[in-house]
Amino acid sequence: MNLYALIGYPLGHSFSKKYFTEKFANMGLSETHQYTLFEIPDIQEFPALIKSQPDLKGMNVTIPHKQAVMPFLDGLDASAEKVGAVNVIKFMADGKLIGYNSDYYGFKTSLEDFLAETNIPSIKALVLGNGGAGKAVVAALKDLEISYKTVSRTKSDENIGYDDIPEIIADYQLIINCSPVGTYPKSDQCPDIPYDALTENHYLYDLVYNPLETLFLQKGREKGAKTHNGLPMLHLQAEKAWEVWNS
């Protein structure tokens, strides 16, 4: 059996198993390929997991392990080095584990589609969250020459705080939620931004895809903002992962 898996914690929100199970069925691979979920709250469990699953051929990585898994790998592809985070692991024939990042591709491609009718370089972005997913978003924004500020609960030289947003939200039309806030089952939560200040000139992109319309997107839509969920990004990054595993 060719086994593929997702590691992270928690994983009750994930669509990855459904996506790949359907993909294997459509490709006629159900008898030889399987996708499963491994919830590991502590990345220190990673080596034992790998040893216990000799059939593993590829792995996806999600919150909170996209950066924490890197020291356990034997090498990084240029995509992971560029972003500084890993969401795909390729199991090489010699037993080595190589980290890749397909979030960058998935986000950049879907954002370009979302902003197809916009003069992209003229727009400015607020990136909510500075974890592994946020690093992929920032790398894509840099390559698209979109000016941005990263927002975190803790201010630093690199991040502004949520209490700084009201002063600048009129000038930052693109707001990207890279945090897990609003993910099922905590669908009644949303990032702490001044939703009353949103207008039809704003674009809200949520990397969360379960639920398909988060409270963040709902509040934006009610103010006339254009909204985009994380499902297209999930599909794009998943297809890129499949390409990596089979290259």
PECOR-V360813 format. One line per field, one symbol per residue. phi: phi as a letter, one per 40 degrees, with the letter a starting at -180 (. if undefined). burial: # if it has 24 or more other C-alpha atoms within 12 Angstrom, else .. A space follows every 50 residues. Layout:
phi: ???
burial: ???
This chain:
phi: .cbbabbiacbccccccccccccccccgbdcbbabbbbcbcbccccdccc ccbcccbaabbbdbbcbccdccccabcdcccccgabbbbbccccgcbbcb bbddcccdccccccbdcbcdcccbbbbchbccccccccccccccfccabc bbcbcaccbccccccdcbcccbcbbbcbcccgcdccccbadcbcccccbc ccbbbbccbbccbccdccccdccgccbacccdcdcccccccccccbc
burial: ..######.##.#####.###...........########..#..#...# .....###############.##..##.##.##########.....#### ############.##....#..###################..#.##### ##......####..#..#################.....####.#.###. #####################...##################.##..
